[in-house]
Amino acid sequence: MRAIAVLAVLAFHAFPSALPGGFIGVDIFFVISGFLITSIILRSLAGDGFSYRDFYARRIERIFPALALVLAATFAVGWHVLLPGGLAQLGKHAAAGAGFVSNFAFWGEAGYFDSAAETKPLLHLWSLAIEEQFYLIWPLLLGLAWKRKWRIFGVVVAVAAVSFAINLGTVHSHQTAAFYSPASRFWELMVGGMLACWRLRGPRAQSAALTHSQSVAGLALIVLGLIFIRGGGAFPGWWALLPTLGAFLCIAAGPSGIVNRYVLGARPMVWIGLISYPLYLWHWPLLAYARILDIGEGAWTVRAAALVLSFVLAYLTFKFVEFPIRSRAWNRVAGSMLVAPMVAIFALGLGAYTANGFGFRLEGTPLAFASHDYDFKIDSRSGECWASSTDSPDVYAKTCVDREDGSGKPLVMLWGDSHAGRFAAGLRREVDGKARFAVFARDSCPPIVEFAYPRCVEANSYVLSQVSKIKPDTVVLFGHWAYYLASPSKVSLQDLAATAAQLKAAGVSRIIVMGPAPTWTEPLPKVLAELHRDAGGAIPVRTTSKLAKEVAEADETMARFAAGVPGVEYFSTFKAMCNEEGCLTYTVNSPEGLTTWDYGHLTTSAAQYVARQMGSLVDSAPSARP
């Protein structure tokens, strides 16, 4: 069973389109762990008594050595190839992995600006963390149940029922929580626990036909899960019953089941099962670093080579690390030596995280320029005037609109998505002293009244209602237009014209549509680091490397369209930042002067640069209303 589980995960991670449901191998692992751990605990309780010290000592011997080795190796590679921001994140993940709270770390990171999962070398440790949390809680609960003479099977079923209910209750409304939370995952381990209780009641004679049927049905359910379950949907939910019940039936069939005997019991499968733990640990960091370093541009041969190397490293780890440790008796002092490396890795990872990735590694090199740790929230008024996509439509603070001060200054209002949220700081500084300022920004919601997403429709309707109240003289519309024009939601430029008409009807005298800013296919600091790595020399002021081509096309399309819309002025953000030599990478010769820290959201320095290029929004704006 371990072989099927780990092979499914490896296939999914390396070739997701070939086996899109392969991630359910983790759910099979959960059932196996629940069965084995519950069996160990109940046998001990029924025999000479359960020793918590012996139990946890065995868990340490089983888990710590290979994990410490992989964590150390992953961090060592990261030290040499990651920029400070990447190493800081890796340090956080290494500390979370050593502390067995990776699931909570990744749960907390999920959000709009979360980096791609494919570039997190320790992402796969979330499932190991859930198992470790189970190892901490389950022996205590079973020991209490045994002491109080509660029905053990009833306790297992009760825990499974509560956890499964939490799973169903959160899988649609809180998908990230349902995926990473132990509360919504423990039921999968309880499926194995139920089988352990049933097995320990004593041997029961089963016909060969029933045994074979169980193993065949179990494999069939797993295969159905591999075929029909897809990532990105509501999971675990009901879908997780396919791999968990499949694993239950395969284990219940025992070694005499036809599938177990001839498939799972085959020597290659047994060998893979023996190295499944280090194989699981090694494969993902190798695949992640291949993506981070862009080795072979993601070619299938590179991913296949990474899997082959995973097998080699897993075998070496099993033979020279795991097997020698498991085959000898360890006293308490020797056992503590296994804990020491994990404590050291935890401290090192925490240090890398708190020290922002040990930026001193790059001091005096051009990479220090490209690795600046930018705090995009520091002056963006995030949470006040820049809302998340899930915030209520009226979440904006009253201070998002400057108060009347009796000076007769016109009111300039910025409206848009997260790109407008980042542009706001620069535009505010440019108009400061010349005009009052207002801003309404929301993640993933362009300033179009009838945009596809229901929450965007509600939020933009609210902003339009505010326009009627605050009566801005000038409204600036800004968003990630290149994405919206190409996305499945397909923003219609006619809808943009309709929005402009509604603004005019609300009394807005001047409407400026800002075209899309240049974006890159990868974060700009990474692009600059790769340019330096490949060609050396200083960081270029402009570059076309990995520049998203669709932005120039969207800019031209919007410029032509805006020219035909009465009362709308168009400003080409792209042309303000780009020329035939490429697009600006920084506006002033310092790390703080980078134009973006990610794929294209403007830094304050870049926002001020663009605002200056727009010219005065105030001098040519109509006077404020009497």
MOQUI-V774967 format. One record per pair of residues at least 12 apart in sequence whose C-alpha atoms are under 6 Angstrom apart, sorted by the first residue. I is the first residue (numbers start at 1). GAP is how many residues later the second one is. D is the distance in whole Angstrom. If there is no record, write none. Layout:
BEGIN
I_GAP_D, I_GAP_D
END
This chain:
BEGIN
2_271_5, 3_266_6, 3_269_5, 3_270_5, 5_20_4, 5_23_6, 8_14_4, 8_17_5, 9_13_5, 9_14_5, 9_16_5, 14_289_6, 20_210_6, 21_205_4, 21_206_6, 21_208_5, 21_209_5, 22_204_6, 28_216_6, 28_219_6, 30_158_6, 30_159_5, 31_157_6, 31_158_5, 31_160_6, 31_161_5, 34_155_4, 34_156_6, 34_158_5, 34_159_5, 35_157_4, 35_158_5, 35_161_5, 38_155_5, 39_157_5, 68_274_6, 83_288_5, 84_273_4, 84_275_5, 84_287_6, 85_272_6, 87_270_5, 88_264_5, 88_265_4, 88_268_5, 88_269_4, 91_258_4, 91_259_6, 91_261_5, 91_262_5, 92_257_6, 92_258_6, 92_261_5, 94_255_5, 95_251_4, 95_254_5, 95_255_6, 98_244_6, 98_248_5, 100_29_4, 101_28_5, 102_24_5, 102_27_6, 103_23_4, 103_77_5, 118_170_6, 119_169_5, 119_173_6, 121_164_4, 121_167_5, 130_52_6, 160_27_4, 160_30_5, 163_20_6, 163_21_5, 163_24_5, 164_23_6, 166_18_5, 167_17_4, 167_70_6, 168_69_5, 171_63_6, 171_66_6, 172_62_6, 211_42_5, 211_46_5, 212_45_5, 212_46_5, 214_35_5, 214_39_5, 215_34_6, 215_35_5, 215_38_5, 215_42_5, 215_44_6, 218_28_4, 218_31_5, 218_32_5, 219_27_6, 221_21_5, 221_25_5, 222_21_5, 222_24_5, 225_17_6, 275_39_6, 278_36_5, 279_31_6, 279_35_5, 282_28_6, 283_27_5, 286_20_6, 366_172_6, 367_162_6, 369_222_5, 370_155_5, 370_158_6, 371_154_6, 372_219_6, 380_42_6, 380_45_6, 384_12_5, 384_13_5, 385_15_6, 385_55_6, 386_35_5, 386_55_5, 386_56_5, 387_55_5, 388_54_6, 388_55_5, 389_54_5, 393_66_4, 400_38_5, 400_39_6, 401_37_4, 402_34_6, 402_35_6, 408_216_6, 409_26_5, 409_215_6, 410_25_5, 410_63_6, 410_213_6, 410_214_4, 411_24_6, 411_25_5, 411_26_6, 411_61_5, 411_62_5, 412_25_5, 412_60_6, 412_62_5, 412_63_6, 413_24_6, 413_25_4, 413_26_6, 413_62_5, 414_25_5, 414_61_6, 414_62_5, 415_24_6, 415_25_5, 415_26_6, 415_62_5, 416_25_5, 416_30_5, 416_31_5, 416_61_6, 416_62_5, 416_63_5, 417_24_5, 417_25_5, 417_26_5, 417_27_6, 417_28_5, 417_29_5, 417_62_5, 418_24_6, 418_25_5, 419_60_6, 419_182_5, 420_58_5, 421_20_5, 422_180_6, 423_184_5, 425_179_6, 426_178_5, 426_181_4, 426_182_4, 427_184_5, 446_33_5, 448_48_6, 448_51_6, 449_50_6, 468_38_5, 473_35_5, 473_36_5, 474_36_5, 474_37_6, 475_36_5, 476_36_5, 476_37_6, 477_36_5, 477_37_6, 478_36_5, 480_36_6, 481_35_5, 482_69_5, 482_72_5, 511_57_5, 512_56_6, 512_57_5, 512_58_6, 513_57_5, 514_57_5, 515_40_6, 515_57_5, 515_58_5, 516_57_6, 517_56_5, 517_57_5, 518_56_6, 519_29_6, 519_80_5, 519_81_4, 520_26_6, 520_27_4, 520_28_5, 520_79_5, 521_25_6, 521_27_6, 522_77_6, 523_75_4, 523_76_4, 524_74_6, 524_75_6, 541_43_6, 541_44_5, 542_40_5, 542_41_5, 542_42_4, 542_43_5, 543_39_4, 543_40_6, 544_38_5, 593_12_6
END
